[in-house]
Amino acid sequence: MMEHEVVTRRGWMTREEFLDLLGATNLAPGPNSTKMALFIGYVLGGLPGAAVATLGIFLPAFAFVALMGPVTLQFARPALTNGPTVTLFLVGVAILATIRINAAWLVLAGGLLGVAFG
């Protein structure tokens, strides 16, 4: 999508220039789409271009996560009705904060514990 937008549609760089940036992107650590946007921004506009490109790729995700936070709290408040559910929630948060585990496993475990201890 980036190649189509930058090379074909806008003509901001050649395909060869784009592929050179793609090669550099694959060498640097981190998410490729973010690095590619930053590199394109830098090539087209220097440091200000890199800053704008970085904000452009981060702000939509940041806004989504920020909006989902209040929605999650609205769903959590009615569910946390007693001591056991609050304890289960806090244990789950502690597990997520300390070890890398897929949250789906915690949801499954919480559901099984809820059924087992009703």
C-alpha positions as CSV (number, residue, x, y, z in Angstrom):
1,M,0.0,0.0,0.0
2,M,2.8,2.4,0.8
3,E,4.6,1.6,-2.4
4,H,1.4,2.3,-4.4
5,E,0.8,5.6,-2.6
6,V,4.4,6.9,-2.6
7,V,5.7,5.6,-6.0
8,T,2.7,5.0,-8.3
9,R,0.0,7.4,-7.1
10,R,2.1,10.4,-5.8
11,G,5.3,9.9,-7.7
12,W,7.3,11.1,-4.7
13,M,10.1,8.6,-5.4
14,T,11.1,5.9,-7.8
15,R,10.5,2.2,-7.2
16,E,14.3,1.7,-6.8
17,E,14.5,4.4,-4.1
18,F,11.5,2.8,-2.4
19,L,13.2,-0.6,-2.5
20,D,16.4,0.8,-1.1
21,L,14.4,2.2,1.8
22,L,12.6,-1.1,2.2
23,G,16.0,-2.8,2.5
24,A,17.2,-0.4,5.2
25,T,13.8,-0.9,7.0
26,N,14.5,-4.6,7.1
27,L,17.9,-4.1,8.7
28,A,16.7,-1.8,11.6
29,P,14.8,-3.2,14.6
30,G,11.1,-2.5,15.1
31,P,7.9,-2.6,13.2
32,N,8.5,-2.3,9.4
33,S,5.5,-0.1,8.6
34,T,6.6,2.5,11.2
35,K,10.2,2.5,10.1
36,M,9.2,2.8,6.5
37,A,6.9,5.7,7.1
38,L,9.7,7.4,9.1
39,F,12.3,6.8,6.4
40,I,9.9,8.1,3.6
41,G,9.1,11.1,5.7
42,Y,12.9,11.8,6.2
43,V,13.7,11.4,2.5
44,L,10.9,13.7,1.5
45,G,11.1,16.3,4.2
46,G,14.2,15.9,6.4
47,L,13.7,15.8,10.2
48,P,10.4,17.7,10.1
49,G,9.1,15.2,7.5
50,A,10.3,12.3,9.6
51,A,8.5,13.8,12.7
52,V,5.2,14.3,10.8
53,A,5.4,10.8,9.2
54,T,6.0,9.3,12.7
55,L,3.1,11.2,14.2
56,G,0.9,10.2,11.3
57,I,1.5,6.5,11.8
58,F,1.3,6.6,15.6
59,L,-1.5,9.0,16.4
60,P,-4.4,6.8,14.9
61,A,-3.3,3.8,16.9
62,F,-2.8,5.9,20.0
63,A,-6.3,7.5,19.6
64,F,-7.8,4.0,19.2
65,V,-6.2,2.7,22.3
66,A,-7.0,5.8,24.3
67,L,-10.7,5.5,23.3
68,M,-10.8,1.8,24.0
69,G,-9.6,2.4,27.6
70,P,-12.8,4.2,28.8
71,V,-15.0,1.7,26.9
72,T,-13.1,-1.2,28.7
73,L,-13.7,0.4,32.0
74,Q,-17.4,0.8,31.3
75,F,-17.6,-2.9,30.7
76,A,-15.5,-3.8,33.6
77,R,-17.3,-1.9,36.3
78,P,-20.6,-3.9,36.2
79,A,-18.6,-7.2,36.0
80,L,-16.5,-6.5,39.1
81,T,-19.4,-7.0,41.6
82,N,-17.8,-9.0,44.4
83,G,-14.5,-9.9,46.1
84,P,-13.8,-13.1,44.0
85,T,-14.3,-11.4,40.7
86,V,-12.2,-8.4,41.7
87,T,-9.4,-10.7,43.0
88,L,-9.5,-12.7,39.8
89,F,-9.2,-9.5,37.8
90,L,-6.3,-8.2,39.8
91,V,-4.5,-11.6,39.5
92,G,-5.0,-11.5,35.8
93,V,-3.6,-8.0,35.5
94,A,-0.6,-8.9,37.7
95,I,0.1,-12.0,35.5
96,L,-0.1,-9.8,32.3
97,A,2.2,-7.2,33.9
98,T,4.9,-9.7,34.9
99,I,5.0,-12.4,32.2
100,R,4.4,-12.5,28.5
101,I,1.2,-14.6,28.0
102,N,-1.6,-14.3,25.5
103,A,-4.5,-12.6,27.3
104,A,-6.9,-15.2,25.7
105,W,-5.4,-17.9,28.0
106,L,-6.2,-15.7,31.0
107,V,-9.8,-15.2,29.9
108,L,-10.1,-18.9,29.4
109,A,-8.6,-19.7,32.8
110,G,-10.8,-17.0,34.4
111,G,-13.9,-18.5,32.9
112,L,-12.9,-22.0,34.0
113,L,-12.2,-20.8,37.5
114,G,-15.5,-18.9,37.6
115,V,-17.4,-22.1,36.5
116,A,-15.5,-24.3,38.9
117,F,-15.9,-22.0,42.0
118,G,-19.2,-20.5,40.9
